[in-house]
Each structure stands twice: as structure tokens, then as C-alpha cells.
């Protein structure tokens, strides 16, 4: 009997026949509605080939190839698979998923993994594409110090600036990896099959076999150690305050999921901690490294983008809410529910706008560029909020996830530019 498996457009398993049970070693009850088809393939094959196979199947009506699969017990086998699109509601209503018909074969199949796939593997494990969340406040802090605090722009140390940016990025990546480690270890990721691919539910690197649980811990601690070395050098050059701010940021990032504190389970403390770490602390740390002084504005200048980053966290909690509740991850969406949490998103957005206006009023002179950025940011945010209100309980919400990430990154970048152009 051949293995026949169907899934939705995101790969979530919908049907699993007897042949699939015999071939892959899972029972239907174990996987239907609980796993995605990626669980049957080595991680690098998933990254490199599976999206191409699915796209080809949708475009041409089928895709046939030979590959290697993995059984539940971890053993690999060679197979031939035929993938076709499925239309549960009729072809005229659009594609709803895929059907894969698989049979084991005796011949050896060698799947060549490209160097670009190995690079993507690193990006996936560390969630490197999300570094804008910490890079932008670092740029904002640097721009504020450059234009408003230094009498002579030539006194701006590009070495200190570059080291500080690399340091906070390493700290962020280390926190990302450790967050994945704790979420897998406490069962949070394992219980979640409703996540949006690439946007919520963690990196899924351990689930895909891209790295082991132990390897995740070692990598996370190594990244944090590298960030600490940079922090110690900058502390030696600029003063103890640099170390204190750095340790505060590390504590908030690491303890977000690490027991026993586990800020994410503290009904809003996780979101607050991220808003501080990816906003005021990042800008204040950069300002101190550059000019060895702290002012209230050094913290305030990072608050708007920190709040927008908190909204990234909030919107990513929507698809994960049901499974997070089962593992005690009591963030704001679990605590208040999806419908009420849409208004929390709005409140955070408006607070970001108000903080931006306060910065415009308090900075020396009138920074028209920053005022324009403030109004553009809130206007775009309100459009996103409208989409959230319409789709907060459906898979269409993923567009708001993407747009919230873009809003935070663009607002941060444009704020830094506005500070330089003032």
C-alpha cells in the first residue's frame, strides 16, 4: 500500500492513510492536526527543496521526484513522491492544499545540499532576519548622539558604534536561540501547530533537525558570551554604565522564556520587558557608549520603536495562543483573549505615536522630518489595526504579522534618518 498524505497550504496534515502509518511509523492520531509534513524530511531538504516542489505542483498540476525521508524512529529511507494540488471546495474556489503519494524505492538517492541552503540553515536557527528589532534602536541611539550630543561630528567613534551594534545583535541572536531552547524543552513549541510559518511559533530548527536541543543551548550561550566580550571591552573603554545597561538587556531577553522567571508567562511582563530591551535600553546604551553620558532623552528616543517591537511580539502571539495556554505561557493574548488584545495592539500603537510627538516637542529645534515619520507610522499602523480587527481569528492575520514587522523596521530606520537630517 502506498502512503497517501494530504495537508493544507501551510503543510498541516489533514489525512494520513494506513500506508503512511506503515511507511513512516506514525499513527494517524499522532499527526493529523498536530504535525506538518516537514516532520518527514531532513531539515535541509525542507529548506532547499520542499517549497520548490510545492510551487511546481501548484503551477503544473503535479510534481514527481525522488528524495530521502525520515521515519519516526529516525531512520532514513529512499522514496519516490508525487505531489498534486488539492481543491476541497472545487477548483473554481482555489487550491486548499496538497496530496503526496509516496512509495519506498530500493535505489540510492543522493540529495545535493547547496551552500546557500547551509547559509539559510544558520539564518533559520538564529532567526537572523529579525535583527532589525534591535539594530534600529541602536541606529537611533547613534544618530541622536551624532547630531544632538556631539559638538564635533569628528568625535563620533565609528569603532565604538560598530562594536556596539554587533554586540547588541549578538545578544539578540543569543536570546533568540535560548528562547527556542526553553520553548522546546518545556513543550511549548511541541504543543503548537497553529503557528504562522516564519513569523510565529519559534524557528522550528530543532523540530526540523537543523540543530539538536543540546546544540541549541551551546550556540545560544556562545553568542551571548561573544556579546559579553564586546561589552566588557566597551565597558573598559567607556565606563561601568555600559556593562550595567548591557546586563539589563541580557536579563530581559534571556529571562523572557527561561525558568523560573519566564517573563512571557507573567501576563504582560514579557511584552513590557521586550519593549524596554528593544527600545530605551538599546538607545541609552548606544548613547552612553558614544558620549559617556545619559539623559532622559537617551531613553525616550527609543521608546516609540520599542513599543512597535512589542506589537510584533503581541501579533505573533495570536496564532500561538491556544497551545501557549496549555503550557502556562500566559502572555497578553492568552490572558485577555484575541478580541480584546486587538485593542491592546491599538493602545501600544497610539502610545508609540504619543512618545514620538513628545520627542519632537522636547528635542532642540523643530525636527519636521521626525514629525512626518511619526504621522506616517501611526497612519500605517491604523491600517494594520483595521486588518487585525477583520482577521484576528483567521489565518489571514499573517498579513498583519508581516506588516507589523515592516512597520517597526521602517519606523526605526526613518527615525534614525530623520535625526541625522534634522
ZAMARGU-4260 file (C-alpha; in steps of 0.2 Angstrom, whole numbers, plus 5000, padded with zeros to 4 digits):
<rodrens>
0) 5000/5000/5000 | 5007/5017/4995 | 5007/5031/5008 | 4994/5045/5005 | 4995/5061/5015
5) 4986/5077/5012 | 4989/5094/5020 | 4983/5112/5020 | 4993/5126/5011 | 5004/5128/5027
10) 5008/5109/5027 | 4997/5104/5042 | 4992/5086/5040 | 4974/5083/5036 | 4973/5065/5031
15) 4986/5050/5034 | 4981/5033/5027 | 4987/5016/5033 | 5001/5015/5020 | 5008/5031/5028
20) 5007/5023/5045 | 5017/5008/5039 | 5030/5018/5029 | 5033/5032/5042 | 5030/5024/5058
25) 5017/5036/5065 | 4999/5033/5069 | 4986/5044/5061 | 4981/5050/5078 | 4999/5056/5081
30) 5000/5068/5066 | 4983/5073/5060 | 4981/5091/5065 | 4996/5090/5076 | 5011/5089/5064
35) 5016/5097/5047 | 5023/5087/5033 | 5040/5094/5036 | 5042/5081/5050 | 5045/5068/5037
40) 5060/5076/5028 | 5078/5081/5034 | 5078/5099/5038 | 5090/5105/5024 | 5079/5096/5011
45) 5064/5105/5018 | 5073/5122/5017 | 5080/5119/5000 | 5068/5108/4990 | 5051/5107/4998
50) 5045/5125/4994 | 5051/5122/4976 | 5041/5105/4974 | 5025/5113/4981 | 5026/5128/4969
55) 5029/5117/4954 | 5015/5105/4959 | 5003/5120/4960 | 5009/5128/4944 | 5010/5112/4933
60) 4997/5101/4942 | 5009/5088/4949 | 5027/5086/4954 | 5036/5069/4954 | 5054/5067/4962
65) 5065/5055/4972 | 5071/5060/4989 | 5075/5054/5006 | 5063/5054/5020 | 5064/5050/5039
70) 5054/5038/5049 | 5048/5041/5067 | 5062/5031/5074 | 5075/5042/5065 | 5079/5030/5051
75) 5081/5037/5033 | 5074/5029/5018 | 5074/5032/4999 | 5057/5036/4991 | 5048/5042/4976
80) 5034/5055/4979 | 5021/5063/4968 | 5014/5079/4974 | 4997/5086/4967 | 4987/5101/4972
85) 4970/5098/4981 | 4954/5108/4979 | 4942/5104/4994 | 4929/5116/4988 | 4931/5114/4970
90) 4944/5121/4958 | 4934/5137/4955 | 4936/5141/4973 | 4955/5139/4973 | 4968/5127/4980
95) 4966/5122/4998 | 4982/5111/5000 | 4992/5096/4993 | 4992/5077/4992 | 5008/5067/4992
100) 5009/5049/4987 | 5024/5041/4992 | 5032/5024/4990 | 5049/5017/4996 | 5062/5013/4982
105) 5077/5002/4983 | 5089/5013/4973 | 5101/5025/4982 | 5095/5044/4981 | 5108/5057/4984
110) 5101/5074/4988 | 5114/5088/4985 | 5113/5102/4998 | 5119/5119/4991 | 5130/5131/5001
115) 5116/5143/5001 | 5105/5131/5010 | 5118/5129/5023 | 5118/5148/5025 | 5099/5148/5026
120) 5100/5135/5040 | 5111/5147/5050 | 5098/5161/5047 | 5084/5149/5052 | 5092/5143/5068
125) 5096/5161/5074 | 5081/5170/5066 | 5094/5182/5059 | 5081/5191/5048 | 5073/5198/5064
130) 5089/5208/5069 | 5080/5224/5063 | 5071/5224/5080 | 5087/5228/5089 | 5098/5236/5075
135) 5086/5250/5073 | 5086/5257/5091 | 5105/5255/5090 | 5105/5266/5075 | 5093/5278/5083
140) 5104/5280/5098 | 5119/5283/5087 | 5110/5296/5076 | 5104/5305/5092 | 5122/5305/5099
145) 5129/5311/5082 | 5118/5325/5079 | 5112/5332/5096 | 5126/5327/5109 | 5142/5329/5100
150) 5149/5347/5096 | 5161/5340/5084 | 5155/5326/5072 | 5173/5321/5070 | 5172/5315/5088
155) 5160/5301/5084 | 5169/5285/5086 | 5164/5273/5072 | 5173/5259/5080 | 5163/5260/5096
160) 5147/5262/5086 | 5151/5247/5075 | 5156/5236/5091 | 5140/5241/5100 | 5129/5237/5085
165) 5137/5220/5083 | 5136/5217/5102 | 5118/5220/5103 | 5114/5210/5088 | 5124/5195/5095
170) 5115/5197/5111 | 5098/5197/5102 | 5103/5181/5092 | 5109/5173/5108 | 5092/5177/5116
175) 5083/5170/5101 | 5092/5154/5102 | 5090/5152/5120 | 5071/5156/5119 | 5069/5142/5106
180) 5079/5130/5118 | 5067/5134/5133 | 5051/5133/5122 | 5056/5116/5115 | 5062/5110/5132
185) 5046/5115/5141 | 5035/5108/5127 | 5028/5125/5121 | 5034/5123/5103 | 5029/5104/5103
190) 5011/5108/5108 | 5009/5122/5094 | 5004/5118/5076 | 4994/5134/5073 | 5009/5145/5071
195) 5012/5155/5055 | 5027/5149/5045 | 5042/5161/5048 | 5033/5173/5058 | 5027/5164/5075
200) 5030/5148/5084 | 5049/5150/5085 | 5062/5145/5072 | 5057/5126/5072 | 5075/5122/5069
205) 5076/5108/5082 | 5060/5101/5076 | 5067/5100/5058 | 5083/5093/5064 | 5094/5108/5059
210) 5101/5108/5076 | 5099/5097/5092 | 5092/5103/5108 | 5110/5102/5116 | 5117/5111/5101
215) 5104/5125/5103 | 5109/5128/5121 | 5128/5128/5116 | 5125/5140/5102 | 5114/5152/5112
220) 5127/5153/5126 | 5141/5155/5114 | 5133/5170/5105 | 5129/5178/5122 | 5147/5175/5128
225) 5153/5184/5112 | 5142/5198/5115 | 5148/5199/5133 | 5166/5200/5127 | 5162/5215/5116
230) 5153/5223/5131 | 5167/5221/5143 | 5179/5229/5130 | 5167/5244/5128 | 5165/5244/5147
235) 5184/5246/5149 | 5184/5260/5136 | 5168/5270/5142 | 5163/5265/5159 | 5153/5253/5171
240) 5137/5260/5165 | 5139/5251/5148 | 5140/5235/5157 | 5125/5238/5168 | 5114/5243/5153
245) 5120/5228/5144 | 5117/5216/5158 | 5099/5223/5160 | 5096/5220/5141 | 5103/5202/5143
250) 5092/5198/5158 | 5076/5204/5149 | 5080/5194/5133 | 5086/5178/5142 | 5073/5178/5156
255) 5059/5180/5143 | 5057/5161/5142 | 5070/5155/5155 | 5063/5147/5171 | 5060/5151/5184
260) 5056/5169/5180 | 5049/5166/5162 | 5043/5184/5159 | 5032/5178/5145 | 5021/5169/5157
265) 5018/5184/5168 | 5003/5192/5160 | 5011/5207/5151 | 5028/5207/5159 | 5036/5199/5144
270) 5029/5212/5132 | 5035/5226/5143 | 5052/5218/5145 | 5054/5217/5126 | 5048/5235/5124
275) 5061/5241/5136 | 5075/5230/5129 | 5072/5233/5111 | 5069/5252/5114 | 5075/5263/5128
280) 5089/5251/5134 | 5096/5249/5117 | 5096/5268/5113 | 5103/5273/5130 | 5116/5260/5129
285) 5122/5266/5112 | 5121/5285/5118 | 5132/5281/5133 | 5145/5271/5123 | 5146/5286/5111
290) 5146/5301/5123 | 5148/5293/5141 | 5133/5302/5147 | 5115/5298/5150 | 5100/5310/5149
295) 5081/5306/5150 | 5080/5309/5131 | 5093/5294/5128 | 5079/5283/5135 | 5064/5292/5127
300) 5071/5292/5110 | 5070/5273/5109 | 5053/5271/5117 | 5042/5273/5101 | 5052/5259/5091
305) 5052/5248/5107 | 5033/5249/5108 | 5032/5244/5090 | 5043/5229/5093 | 5031/5224/5107
310) 5017/5224/5095 | 5027/5212/5084 | 5028/5201/5099 | 5009/5203/5103 | 5003/5200/5085
315) 5014/5184/5084 | 5005/5178/5100 | 4988/5177/5091 | 4990/5161/5082 | 5000/5153/5096
320) 4988/5157/5110 | 4978/5141/5111 | 4994/5130/5113 | 5003/5143/5124 | 4989/5142/5136
325) 4991/5123/5138 | 5009/5126/5144 | 5007/5141/5155 | 5013/5154/5143 | 5001/5167/5149
330) 5005/5182/5138 | 4993/5196/5135 | 4983/5187/5121 | 4981/5171/5132 | 4976/5182/5147
335) 4964/5194/5138 | 4959/5184/5123 | 4961/5188/5104 | 4947/5200/5103 | 4952/5212/5117
340) 4970/5210/5113 | 4967/5219/5096 | 4963/5234/5106 | 4979/5232/5116 | 4988/5232/5099
345) 4980/5249/5096 | 4984/5256/5113 | 5003/5251/5111 | 5002/5259/5093 | 4995/5275/5100
350) 5007/5276/5114 | 5021/5275/5102 | 5014/5289/5092 | 5012/5300/5108 | 5030/5296/5113
355) 5036/5301/5096 | 5027/5318/5097 | 5034/5321/5114 | 5052/5318/5107 | 5048/5331/5093
360) 5042/5343/5106 | 5057/5340/5118 | 5071/5340/5106 | 5081/5356/5102 | 5073/5365/5087
365) 5059/5358/5077 | 5063/5341/5068 | 5050/5342/5054 | 5057/5325/5047 | 5053/5316/5063
370) 5036/5323/5064 | 5032/5317/5047 | 5039/5300/5052 | 5028/5300/5067 | 5012/5303/5057
375) 5016/5291/5043 | 5020/5277/5056 | 5003/5279/5065 | 4993/5280/5049 | 5001/5264/5043
380) 4998/5256/5060 | 4980/5261/5060 | 4978/5252/5043 | 4986/5237/5050 | 4974/5238/5065
385) 4959/5238/5054 | 4966/5222/5046 | 4968/5214/5063 | 4951/5218/5068 | 4944/5209/5052
390) 4955/5194/5053 | 4961/5192/5071 | 4954/5174/5072 | 4958/5168/5055 | 4974/5163/5045
395) 4973/5179/5035 | 4980/5188/5050 | 4998/5183/5044 | 4997/5198/5033 | 4996/5209/5048
400) 5011/5199/5056 | 5021/5204/5041 | 5016/5222/5040 | 5019/5224/5059 | 5037/5219/5057
405) 5039/5230/5042 | 5031/5245/5052 | 5043/5243/5066 | 5059/5241/5055 | 5054/5256/5043
410) 5049/5267/5058 | 5066/5264/5066 | 5076/5267/5050 | 5066/5283/5046 | 5068/5289/5064
415) 5087/5287/5063 | 5087/5296/5046 | 5076/5310/5052 | 5088/5313/5067 | 5103/5314/5056
420) 5094/5326/5044 | 5087/5337/5057
</rodrens>
